[in-house]
Amino acid sequence: MSSSESFVIPAWPITRVPVVGHSADFPVHRIYCVGRNYEDHAKEMGFTGREPPFFFMKPADAALVVNTGVTASLPYPSLTRNFHYEIELVVAIGKGGKNIAAADAQQHIYGYAVGLDMTRRDLQGEMKKQGRPWCIGKGFDFSAPIAPITPAAQAGDVEHAEIYLQVNGQDRQRGNVSQLIWNIAETIEQLSAAWELQPGDLIYTGTPAGVGPVVVGDLMQGGIAGLTPLQLRVV
Ligand code: MN
């Protein structure tokens, strides 16, 4: 009996992200995201920038792989009239654990990638106003574009790397990962206190200031120094 006969409906494939310098891929388990983790972005969203970290999730299959040197197509999602980009450093977890101390966080990291936390801002805002979950604003199909993952040892000093996003060749976001309110190790400490991290988890660590809308036809180019950049067109 083949394995395809072991399920009562067709099973779906594991979401996989290419890894720089490897023929094998990184399997995606969960996608965690950190909210308002750069002070200038927290302020542009109307907050002080001095709050404990908080988290939300996207489905694993919301990851949209953007291969090296390729312009990926990002479908404009349904139900929104305010589709926002958020350029983010993504941390790929290689070794799981719970209650991981910040001092031990590095050994749980497989690598890093450039990602976008795409957001239906109007729907997120409506949910915020009503005190309802953000899922419809954050966890929709194709909401987590990601470039190939660079293993940590080859990624350079991502903690102090420039991060940027351009739309149609113009700068919209430009900051530095060193501006994170909760750095990578602190984020892993806090996140692993709430969930047991697993190999294959991705953490979208938050976005610097300058978030804004894109429309069909717009070209987004984003990057972080030392990592593979990504390029997408909204279709
Ligand atoms: Mn975000």
Residues whose N, C-alpha, C, O or C-beta is under 5 A from the ligand:
A	BS01	MN	V34 E86 D117 G206 T207
